[in-house]
Amino acid sequence: PLYAKGEVKGTVIVEFRVNGRGAPTSIKVISSPSAEAGRDVVNMLSSGPKWTPTDGNRIRTSVEYK
């Protein structure tokens, strides 16, 4: 595939929520230069480090990122 060879370039845009435990959930690919790139970003977010969920007032809550 072209993506595996580094021949596909572009930006993957996702939206997701961070639950109270800091895990990304409801990950949705909005746009991607290829299906493989979108899957890689979803896998990276799912298996990556925990996020710090907060509503801006230091209260741990579910937060949506776009």
Disulfide bonds with the S-S distance in Angstrom:
none
